[in-house]
Amino acid sequence: MFDSLTNRLGDIFGRLKSKGRLSETQINDVLEEVRTALLEADVNLQVAKDFQRNVRARCLSAEVHKALNPAQQVIKSVNEELVSILGGEALTISYADKPPTVVLLAGLQGVGKTTNAVKLAKWFKSQGRNPLLIGADLQRPAAVEQLRTLANQIDVPVFSQGSDPVMVAAKGIKEAKATGRDVVICDTAGRLTIDEEMMQQLRQISDSVEPHYTFLVIDAMTGQEALNVAESFHNQLELDAMVITKLDGDARGGAALSAKSVVGKPIAFASIGEKLEDFEQFHPDRLASRILGMGDVLTLIEKAEDAFDEEEAKKATQKLISGQFTLEDFLEQMQQLKKMGPLENIVGMMPDLPPGADPSDVDESRLARMEAIITSMTVEERNNPTVIDGSRRSRIAKGSGTSVQEVSSLLKQFKEIKRMMKGAVKPRRKNKRKGSKKRKKGNPSSREKQKNQFEISQSETSDEFDLSEFGTFSN
Amino acid sequence: MSRISKEVSKTRNNFSLFSKFHRDRSLGSDFWVEVEEALIQADVGVGTTTSLVTELKQQAKEQKLTSIEEITDCIKHKLKYLLSGPDRTFNLEGNPAVWIFVGVNGVGKTTSIGKIAFWQESLGKKVVLAAGDTFRAAAAEQLEKWAQQCNSELIRGAEGADPSSVIYDAIEHAHSSSIPLVLADTAGRLHTKTNLMDELSKIQRVASMGSGIVTEILLTLDATTGQNGLEQAKNFAKSIDISGIILTKLDGSSRGGIIFAIQEETGIPVKFIGIGEESQDLIPFDPEDFVEALFDFQPEK
């Protein structure tokens, strides 16, 4: 689900990544694209417009975090806004002190009320409850038969005696009490459109059964109209939440994204397949990063924010660029990286992991040994590694519990890094710009480039990390 | 006023998106933004909307159109043009002619069949209904109620039976009893389920082997469907030879703007529209009326 939106956003952000800096115009262009992506996903027009405006405000606000590069900043803002429009945690059902807990289902025709009434009953069963289904849809031919057939499969009784839906519902509640059923789910007739007659019937049913929860069933494939419908229902019935159906297709899920902001009520359950067990509680808070589809890049961003001391990073960058980067600085950076958690996890959280790169390949112990080597050096040695001769090497090796070879290889690597960084800063940014131009046409070269860059930090200087990942160069 | 526009005009308040353009206003940059938003809200889709608005702007400039009326006419013309072209007639020739109804879940296939049966029976033509939806619980019962109401025959199999064989049996039955039309229901299926799409190919293959002629395969599409409607049309068309679309639930607050994109990209025309809950509320589609209905407005508003 949400694949098409995920892909579109992925494209947009992919192009952003290569940019060191974003002008206001560029941000506006990006957000225009985000708006289009949302609209193509059937997100309500007003919601899409608000989204665009709010993300823009977030991006341009003073709270821009320096540990993030501009692309990450935009992604972060988009994520925050997604989380805010989706609403918080999953709805928890609290059961009535005096059973039964009554759930009323309402919705337009063909959204899947009947099937989902049974799915919901199955869910309640899985929670250790004893549900009863009331078939109060006396309008659609064979709706009650459908309810009975499905309910049979999960061994839940159906009550549907009488010819008046309101009476059927009222009797159903009595039946539940008499037979010791602690949850009642009431299916109602759908209509093509909101009409007064239907609303009146629903209100009457609602008045007579006094539901603890009123759920509106909505179809994930619905277009712009979806939420106007939901809103009208809400005005009449006081909805508690929504059940979204048919999320298993390539539905864009726009309705799911707009529901909370338009109606002010969350989505409680989602139907994700034809089988009765294809039904789950909806977790809005987990959805945002799923939509952004970037591994858990957001967690990574958060970690980077937490762990990085901006000023220190800035100083280190300055030193790097000017060639004054010492082993002392190297050590500091390494320690900051460690604050972000196990390296394996950090690498795993990176969204564009090159194919073949396995996070578990990251050798944490090597990092620890490097740290030991550096801490076994004197301050003078750290600031000026050229003084380290043969006898100093063997002393450092002994002190750190490593070998002379390892000390030598670290010194060699450090020299390499220093040389690379010193020479790399300018030309590299230039290359990046070139890359971004090409990328517009989907040219794979930029991707390869990213990969190469990644490999440098992975293999050649294996335990070094690429500072540019955290945007310190652009400050 | 034709029947269609009379019926469809029920929707005009919701379609009155364009009504505000009738009021006096200047053609500022806001105007085009509003046109764009009106089209998007009618589910026309961003792609179609953008290209449409770009062309319209160009045209307005070239032809020096200044009044809202002129531009509205221009938009109408363009929308009608988008829907012009394909043949919308439906084919009833065969002994029997076989119409197969396909679509995703809950779009109103069974109801549409019932309405078409009602319409044909009211013209004095006998119809055989084939309960090819052997998956959904009580689908056959639902169709049976329609069969009783229209006085048609229903051929059904057991629940879970092979839909192809049920439809085949219905065709043979109609042929031997000289009933000219078979309306075959199929189970609703999401267009992303490959195996279910393959089943459709099989249904078409098997139905074509019978004594009748498959003259129409109608994709039933819910008018409230958003941009996903295009994917539905494309994917169904890959598995089965869709000859037309039935746009259902158009009487609601629905807009059905997705049909512009569908026709542009797949060439599949809308042949019928469902405009109400009554048995007679399924009528042939007329693009002129449809577009006019989009712009219909209440003067007092």
Interface residues (C-beta under 8 A of the other chain):
Chain A: T36 L39 E40 A41 D42 L45 L108 Q109 G110 V111 G112 R140 P141 A142 A143 E145 Q146 R148 T149 L150 R191 L192 T193 I194 D219 M221 T222 G223 Q224 E225 A226 N228 V229 K246 D248 G249 D250 A251 R252 G254 E274
Chain B: N14 E37 I40 Q41 A42 D43 G45 V46 G47 V104 N105 G106 V107 G108 F135 R136 A137 A138 A139 E141 Q142 E144 K145 W146 E159 L190 H191 T192 D222 T224 T225 G226 Q227 N228 G229 E231 K249 D251 G252 S253 S254 R255 G257 I258 G276 E277
